[in-house]
Amino acid sequence: MKIRILVTLFILHILLAVNLSAALKMPKNTYGIDTPTAFTLNRGVYSIAITAYDNGGVEWKSFIGLTNFFYFGVSLDIQNVIGKRPIKFNIPGVVAKLKIIRGNKSFPLSISMGYDSFYLGPYGTVANEVNTLDRLVYGAYVVLSHPIYLFGSTQYLSYGYRLPMQPRFVPSDSSYFAAFDVPFTKEFRAKLEIEKVFWNFSRPQDWLYNVGLRYTYMRRFSIEFNVIFQYGEIPNRVLKIIYNDRF
């Protein structure tokens, strides 16, 4: 049953990508709120992002386009940067994304695979995790993205699959994610996400529902406010500052 659902979604994805082949007028993001897209950076373009989340935690993430279809960088999570509790440094992680299929106007479907961090704050845990250090989960993923042309503008739909690998390899925590990116103008865009939907659709109380709003100035500097919801838990408010430029 689950295989049929996934195959059906994939076929619908391709049909939408083929039929809704409007010009890609709006800028494309390499990342959503807490999930990746299939888009990469051009060669020589770099991105620096600082994300502040609950209880004074901060994640710093930076990567650079080595080619037009591959970028590489690092991520570092620091707990309790703001507040009275002792600061805790998590082990840095690798950030990388390889574009396998590059979308175009006639077939605007992009597919990428990569390695990155999952889940901010207390959600960044794996099953039976005891040590509070290394709580940020890292792992591999595959993601598909394509534009949807609705109401006279272009939106972007992304969805994929994540496999947690660090600090421990936990196949039972493999999960799906989906994201909808809605640019209102070149400066303002809204985002919606669902993530941490486990591979067997179990534990719906652990699924995350994210909403966010981004403002971009001169295509280089962006500020983003996001909220991450989980059933029965206090929402996690997230502030993200992003700077993009090229060498």
FILO-961082 format. One record per residue (C-alpha): residue number from 0; chain; x, y, z. Coordinates in steps of 0.05 Angstrom, whole numbers, plus 5000, padded with zeros to 4 digits. Layout:
BEGIN
[node NUM, "A", [X, Y, Z]] ...
This chain:
BEGIN
[node 0, "A", [5000, 5000, 5000]] [node 1, "A", [5055, 5049, 5019]] [node 2, "A", [5094, 5032, 4955]] [node 3, "A", [5032, 5048, 4914]] [node 4, "A", [5024, 5115, 4948]] [node 5, "A", [5096, 5134, 4935]] [node 6, "A", [5093, 5112, 4862]] [node 7, "A", [5028, 5152, 4852]] [node 8, "A", [5060, 5214, 4883]] [node 9, "A", [5121, 5207, 4838]] [node 10, "A", [5078, 5200, 4775]] [node 11, "A", [5037, 5262, 4795]] [node 12, "A", [5103, 5299, 4807]] [node 13, "A", [5127, 5285, 4736]] [node 14, "A", [5060, 5302, 4705]] [node 15, "A", [5059, 5369, 4741]] [node 16, "A", [5131, 5383, 4721]] [node 17, "A", [5116, 5369, 4648]] [node 18, "A", [5049, 5404, 4642]] [node 19, "A", [5063, 5464, 4687]] [node 20, "A", [5125, 5487, 4650]] [node 21, "A", [5118, 5562, 4659]] [node 22, "A", [5179, 5607, 4658]] [node 23, "A", [5219, 5604, 4722]] [node 24, "A", [5214, 5677, 4739]] [node 25, "A", [5222, 5676, 4815]] [node 26, "A", [5288, 5662, 4851]] [node 27, "A", [5297, 5591, 4876]] [node 28, "A", [5320, 5574, 4946]] [node 29, "A", [5369, 5518, 4962]] [node 30, "A", [5335, 5507, 5029]] [node 31, "A", [5266, 5515, 5059]] [node 32, "A", [5251, 5524, 5133]] [node 33, "A", [5282, 5459, 5158]] [node 34, "A", [5285, 5417, 5094]] [node 35, "A", [5327, 5420, 5031]] [node 36, "A", [5304, 5434, 4960]] [node 37, "A", [5334, 5403, 4897]] [node 38, "A", [5365, 5469, 4876]] [node 39, "A", [5439, 5484, 4883]] [node 40, "A", [5485, 5544, 4878]] [node 41, "A", [5521, 5566, 4816]] [node 42, "A", [5597, 5560, 4815]] [node 43, "A", [5631, 5612, 4860]] [node 44, "A", [5567, 5630, 4897]] [node 45, "A", [5568, 5621, 4972]] [node 46, "A", [5516, 5622, 5027]] [node 47, "A", [5524, 5637, 5101]] [node 48, "A", [5465, 5624, 5148]] [node 49, "A", [5459, 5636, 5223]] [node 50, "A", [5397, 5605, 5255]] [node 51, "A", [5375, 5621, 5326]] [node 52, "A", [5326, 5573, 5359]] [node 53, "A", [5296, 5555, 5426]] [node 54, "A", [5334, 5564, 5492]] [node 55, "A", [5389, 5606, 5459]] [node 56, "A", [5414, 5554, 5410]] [node 57, "A", [5450, 5575, 5346]] [node 58, "A", [5467, 5536, 5283]] [node 59, "A", [5518, 5564, 5234]] [node 60, "A", [5518, 5536, 5164]] [node 61, "A", [5560, 5557, 5105]] [node 62, "A", [5571, 5526, 5036]] [node 63, "A", [5597, 5545, 4967]] [node 64, "A", [5581, 5523, 4897]] [node 65, "A", [5641, 5486, 4870]] [node 66, "A", [5604, 5475, 4804]] [node 67, "A", [5535, 5494, 4779]] [node 68, "A", [5508, 5426, 4804]] [node 69, "A", [5548, 5414, 4868]] [node 70, "A", [5560, 5452, 4932]] [node 71, "A", [5599, 5435, 4995]] [node 72, "A", [5605, 5465, 5064]] [node 73, "A", [5602, 5456, 5140]] [node 74, "A", [5550, 5462, 5195]] [node 75, "A", [5561, 5476, 5269]] [node 76, "A", [5509, 5474, 5324]] [node 77, "A", [5520, 5509, 5391]] [node 78, "A", [5471, 5501, 5448]] [node 79, "A", [5456, 5555, 5500]] [node 80, "A", [5493, 5612, 5466]] [node 81, "A", [5444, 5660, 5498]] [node 82, "A", [5423, 5649, 5570]] [node 83, "A", [5454, 5625, 5636]] [node 84, "A", [5465, 5552, 5621]] [node 85, "A", [5534, 5526, 5600]] [node 86, "A", [5549, 5531, 5526]] [node 87, "A", [5554, 5464, 5490]] [node 88, "A", [5588, 5454, 5423]] [node 89, "A", [5562, 5398, 5380]] [node 90, "A", [5610, 5363, 5332]] [node 91, "A", [5611, 5400, 5265]] [node 92, "A", [5579, 5366, 5206]] [node 93, "A", [5587, 5364, 5131]] [node 94, "A", [5539, 5399, 5083]] [node 95, "A", [5537, 5376, 5011]] [node 96, "A", [5487, 5371, 4953]] [node 97, "A", [5493, 5341, 4884]] [node 98, "A", [5442, 5357, 4830]] [node 99, "A", [5426, 5294, 4790]] [node 100, "A", [5373, 5322, 4743]] [node 101, "A", [5371, 5396, 4726]] [node 102, "A", [5302, 5423, 4709]] [node 103, "A", [5290, 5467, 4648]] [node 104, "A", [5230, 5503, 4618]] [node 105, "A", [5205, 5442, 4580]] [node 106, "A", [5216, 5393, 4638]] [node 107, "A", [5224, 5434, 4702]] [node 108, "A", [5238, 5375, 4748]] [node 109, "A", [5301, 5377, 4791]] [node 110, "A", [5327, 5318, 4831]] [node 111, "A", [5385, 5322, 4881]] [node 112, "A", [5418, 5281, 4935]] [node 113, "A", [5459, 5306, 4993]] [node 114, "A", [5481, 5305, 5065]] [node 115, "A", [5459, 5356, 5117]] [node 116, "A", [5432, 5368, 5187]] [node 117, "A", [5361, 5351, 5208]] [node 118, "A", [5314, 5384, 5258]] [node 119, "A", [5330, 5444, 5302]] [node 120, "A", [5329, 5446, 5377]] [node 121, "A", [5299, 5390, 5419]] [node 122, "A", [5271, 5357, 5357]] [node 123, "A", [5342, 5341, 5336]] [node 124, "A", [5345, 5275, 5372]] [node 125, "A", [5347, 5203, 5353]] [node 126, "A", [5312, 5144, 5384]] [node 127, "A", [5335, 5128, 5455]] [node 128, "A", [5384, 5186, 5454]] [node 129, "A", [5412, 5199, 5524]] [node 130, "A", [5472, 5245, 5512]] [node 131, "A", [5449, 5317, 5502]] [node 132, "A", [5511, 5331, 5461]] [node 133, "A", [5509, 5313, 5387]] [node 134, "A", [5434, 5320, 5389]] [node 135, "A", [5433, 5352, 5320]] [node 136, "A", [5419, 5296, 5271]] [node 137, "A", [5458, 5291, 5206]] [node 138, "A", [5445, 5245, 5148]] [node 139, "A", [5434, 5232, 5074]] [node 140, "A", [5373, 5253, 5034]] [node 141, "A", [5343, 5253, 4965]] [node 142, "A", [5296, 5310, 4943]] [node 143, "A", [5254, 5328, 4883]] [node 144, "A", [5232, 5399, 4866]] [node 145, "A", [5191, 5431, 4811]] [node 146, "A", [5153, 5496, 4799]] [node 147, "A", [5077, 5501, 4799]] [node 148, "A", [5046, 5559, 4762]] [node 149, "A", [4983, 5581, 4798]] [node 150, "A", [4945, 5647, 4802]] [node 151, "A", [4992, 5681, 4754]] [node 152, "A", [5056, 5668, 4793]] [node 153, "A", [5106, 5612, 4806]] [node 154, "A", [5109, 5569, 4868]] [node 155, "A", [5157, 5512, 4885]] [node 156, "A", [5140, 5443, 4912]] [node 157, "A", [5194, 5398, 4942]] [node 158, "A", [5191, 5331, 4976]] [node 159, "A", [5240, 5276, 4993]] [node 160, "A", [5267, 5224, 5040]] [node 161, "A", [5319, 5229, 5097]] [node 162, "A", [5362, 5176, 5128]] [node 163, "A", [5394, 5195, 5196]] [node 164, "A", [5466, 5173, 5201]] [node 165, "A", [5499, 5214, 5257]] [node 166, "A", [5508, 5214, 5316]] [node 167, "A", [5480, 5144, 5305]] [node 168, "A", [5453, 5106, 5246]] [node 169, "A", [5379, 5096, 5261]] [node 170, "A", [5341, 5068, 5200]] [node 171, "A", [5276, 5066, 5240]] [node 172, "A", [5279, 5143, 5243]] [node 173, "A", [5281, 5150, 5167]] [node 174, "A", [5229, 5200, 5146]] [node 175, "A", [5193, 5236, 5090]] [node 176, "A", [5186, 5312, 5083]] [node 177, "A", [5148, 5360, 5037]] [node 178, "A", [5153, 5435, 5029]] [node 179, "A", [5114, 5489, 4991]] [node 180, "A", [5151, 5554, 4975]] [node 181, "A", [5106, 5612, 4955]] [node 182, "A", [5141, 5676, 4930]] [node 183, "A", [5094, 5735, 4933]] [node 184, "A", [5147, 5782, 4904]] [node 185, "A", [5222, 5779, 4895]] [node 186, "A", [5229, 5804, 4966]] [node 187, "A", [5175, 5767, 5005]] [node 188, "A", [5159, 5693, 5006]] [node 189, "A", [5120, 5646, 5051]] [node 190, "A", [5138, 5573, 5066]] [node 191, "A", [5100, 5512, 5091]] [node 192, "A", [5131, 5446, 5110]] [node 193, "A", [5116, 5378, 5140]] [node 194, "A", [5175, 5336, 5162]] [node 195, "A", [5195, 5279, 5207]] [node 196, "A", [5140, 5236, 5176]] [node 197, "A", [5170, 5168, 5191]] [node 198, "A", [5180, 5117, 5135]] [node 199, "A", [5122, 5073, 5160]] [node 200, "A", [5077, 5133, 5176]] [node 201, "A", [5081, 5116, 5250]] [node 202, "A", [5085, 5164, 5310]] [node 203, "A", [5044, 5220, 5280]] [node 204, "A", [5051, 5257, 5347]] [node 205, "A", [5125, 5267, 5328]] [node 206, "A", [5112, 5297, 5260]] [node 207, "A", [5133, 5370, 5251]] [node 208, "A", [5092, 5424, 5217]] [node 209, "A", [5130, 5487, 5199]] [node 210, "A", [5109, 5556, 5174]] [node 211, "A", [5155, 5614, 5156]] [node 212, "A", [5162, 5682, 5123]] [node 213, "A", [5226, 5708, 5089]] [node 214, "A", [5245, 5778, 5068]] [node 215, "A", [5303, 5786, 5019]] [node 216, "A", [5340, 5851, 5005]] [node 217, "A", [5380, 5860, 4940]] [node 218, "A", [5380, 5784, 4930]] [node 219, "A", [5438, 5778, 4979]] [node 220, "A", [5413, 5789, 5049]] [node 221, "A", [5352, 5752, 5077]] [node 222, "A", [5318, 5749, 5144]] [node 223, "A", [5269, 5694, 5160]] [node 224, "A", [5221, 5680, 5217]] [node 225, "A", [5196, 5608, 5225]] [node 226, "A", [5154, 5569, 5274]] [node 227, "A", [5160, 5494, 5283]] [node 228, "A", [5099, 5458, 5311]] [node 229, "A", [5094, 5389, 5342]] [node 230, "A", [5032, 5359, 5373]] [node 231, "A", [5027, 5373, 5448]] [node 232, "A", [5091, 5414, 5450]] [node 233, "A", [5107, 5488, 5455]] [node 234, "A", [5122, 5516, 5386]] [node 235, "A", [5195, 5528, 5369]] [node 236, "A", [5207, 5599, 5344]] [node 237, "A", [5265, 5604, 5296]] [node 238, "A", [5301, 5665, 5269]] [node 239, "A", [5347, 5656, 5209]] [node 240, "A", [5395, 5707, 5177]] [node 241, "A", [5423, 5689, 5108]] [node 242, "A", [5476, 5723, 5065]] [node 243, "A", [5491, 5702, 4993]] [node 244, "A", [5545, 5729, 4948]] [node 245, "A", [5597, 5705, 4898]] [node 246, "A", [5673, 5706, 4892]] 
